[in-house]
Amino acid sequence: MPSKSFFLKIAINTSIGIFLILVWLRFVNLSEILTTLSRVEIIKLLPLFLFMLASPIIRALRLKVILSPIQKISFKDLIFLNGVATMLNFFIPIRGGEIAKGVYLHSNYRLPFGKSIVWIFLDRFIDFLAVLVLAAILLITATSSIIAAISSNNAKKPDAILIVLETALNYFFERKSALALCLFI
């Protein structure tokens, strides 16, 4: 049977959680959130959901390719490892999930910890390169419309940033939605 201190810790943590929720509710207009959520079109979120599902699978495949000359690791383990690492990165903002990957590879597959961390950060660097390439493509394709928008509006620097953001969002959303997002920001 669990001790009294165990139940005391649960009670304290639950109380803190309830207190934080009550504080959050005082600063947030819940009816406005529910109204906004009711206007969301679920079908437009489907591609986002599919990309979120594909991301750990692609990362696992890439990590499997990186680690294949060193150690054979099951694809299923790598998918779950990437999922856990992503979850930890949400909770621990200093890339704790990446370090946890290295610890897992070290403890379960006897890979050197230092080399595991290097392989993990090599994997993340490949992510960075992909984002960099996509940003360059967006910049190249959107440059003419951005320059035209900035020059026609006699925009100042903060306005120019919003115009760049609006142009990028126009590629992915309807114009009305992109403009609403920019005005919100």
C-alpha positions in Angstrom: 0.0 0.0 0.0 1.3 3.4 -0.9 2.5 5.6 2.0 0.8 8.8 3.3 3.5 11.0 1.7 2.6 9.5 -1.7 -1.0 10.5 -1.3 0.1 13.9 0.1 2.2 14.5 -3.0 -0.8 13.6 -5.2 -3.1 16.0 -3.3 -0.6 18.9 -3.4 0.0 18.4 -7.2 -3.7 18.2 -7.9 -4.4 21.3 -5.8 -1.7 23.2 -7.7 -3.2 22.1 -11.0 -6.7 23.1 -10.0 -5.4 26.5 -8.8 -3.6 27.1 -12.1 -6.7 26.2 -14.1 -8.8 28.6 -12.0 -6.2 31.4 -12.5 -6.2 30.7 -16.3 -10.0 30.8 -16.4 -10.0 34.3 -14.9 -7.7 35.7 -17.6 -9.3 33.9 -20.6 -12.7 34.5 -22.1 -13.9 30.9 -22.4 -17.0 31.8 -24.6 -14.7 33.5 -27.1 -12.5 30.5 -27.3 -15.5 28.2 -27.8 -16.9 30.5 -30.5 -13.6 30.5 -32.3 -13.3 26.7 -32.0 -16.8 26.3 -33.4 -15.8 28.1 -36.6 -12.9 25.8 -37.3 -13.4 23.6 -40.3 -12.0 20.2 -39.4 -11.5 19.2 -43.0 -8.9 22.0 -43.4 -7.0 20.6 -40.4 -6.7 17.1 -42.0 -3.5 17.8 -43.9 -1.9 19.2 -40.7 -3.0 16.1 -38.8 -1.5 13.8 -41.5 1.8 15.7 -41.5 1.9 15.4 -37.7 1.5 11.7 -38.0 4.1 11.4 -40.8 6.7 13.4 -39.0 7.8 10.8 -36.3 7.7 8.1 -39.0 10.0 10.1 -41.3 12.3 11.0 -38.4 12.5 7.4 -37.4 13.3 6.3 -40.9 16.1 9.0 -41.1 17.5 8.0 -37.7 17.4 4.3 -38.8 19.5 5.2 -41.9 21.9 7.2 -39.8 22.4 4.4 -37.3 22.2 1.4 -39.6 26.0 1.1 -40.1 26.5 1.1 -36.3 23.6 -0.8 -34.8 20.4 -2.4 -36.1 17.5 -0.9 -34.3 13.9 -1.8 -35.0 11.8 0.8 -36.8 9.0 0.5 -34.3 11.4 1.4 -31.4 12.6 4.4 -33.3 9.0 5.6 -34.0 8.2 5.4 -30.3 11.5 6.9 -29.4 10.8 9.9 -31.6 7.3 10.3 -30.2 8.6 10.3 -26.6 11.3 12.7 -27.5 8.8 15.1 -29.1 6.6 14.9 -26.0 9.6 15.6 -23.7 10.6 18.6 -25.9 7.1 20.0 -25.2 7.6 19.6 -21.4 11.3 20.3 -21.1 12.2 23.3 -23.3 16.0 22.7 -23.4 15.7 19.9 -26.0 15.4 17.3 -23.2 13.8 14.8 -25.7 17.0 14.7 -27.8 19.1 14.0 -24.7 16.6 11.3 -23.7 17.0 9.7 -27.1 20.8 9.5 -26.5 20.2 8.0 -23.0 17.8 5.4 -24.4 20.2 4.4 -27.2 23.1 4.2 -24.7 21.2 2.2 -22.1 19.2 -0.2 -24.4 21.6 -0.6 -27.3 24.9 0.0 -25.6 25.9 2.8 -28.0 28.4 5.3 -26.6 26.4 8.2 -25.0 28.5 10.9 -26.6 28.2 9.4 -30.1 24.5 8.9 -29.6 24.0 12.6 -28.9 26.1 13.5 -31.9 23.9 11.2 -34.1 20.7 12.7 -32.7 21.9 16.3 -33.3 23.0 15.3 -36.8 19.4 14.1 -37.3 18.1 17.4 -36.0 20.5 19.3 -38.2 19.0 17.6 -41.2 15.6 18.9 -40.0 17.1 22.4 -39.9 18.5 22.0 -43.5 15.0 20.9 -44.7 13.4 24.0 -43.1 16.1 26.2 -44.6 15.6 24.8 -48.1 11.8 25.3 -47.8 12.3 28.9 -46.5 14.6 29.6 -49.4 12.0 28.3 -51.9 9.3 30.4 -50.3 11.5 33.5 -50.4 12.4 32.9 -54.0 8.8 32.3 -55.1 7.3 35.1 -53.0 9.9 37.8 -53.5 8.3 39.6 -56.4 4.9 39.8 -54.6 6.5 40.9 -51.4 8.5 43.7 -53.1 5.4 44.9 -55.0 3.3 44.9 -51.8 6.0 46.8 -49.8 6.6 49.4 -52.5 2.9 50.0 -53.2 2.0 50.5 -49.6 5.0 52.7 -48.6 5.4 50.3 -45.7 7.6 50.8 -42.7 9.7 47.9 -41.3 7.0 46.5 -38.9 4.5 46.7 -41.7 6.9 45.0 -44.1 7.2 42.0 -41.7 3.4 41.7 -41.6 3.3 41.9 -45.4 5.9 39.1 -45.6 3.9 37.0 -43.2 0.6 37.7 -45.0 2.2 36.7 -48.3 3.5 33.5 -46.9 0.1 32.7 -45.3 -1.6 33.4 -48.6 0.1 30.5 -50.1 -1.4 28.2 -47.5 -4.7 29.8 -46.5 -7.5 31.8 -48.0 -6.6 35.5 -48.3 -9.3 36.5 -45.7 -7.8 34.1 -43.2 -4.3 35.2 -43.8 -5.2 38.9 -43.4 -7.1 38.1 -40.2 -4.1 36.3 -38.8 -1.8 39.2 -39.6 -4.1 41.7 -38.1 -4.3 39.5 -35.0 -0.5 39.4 -34.7 
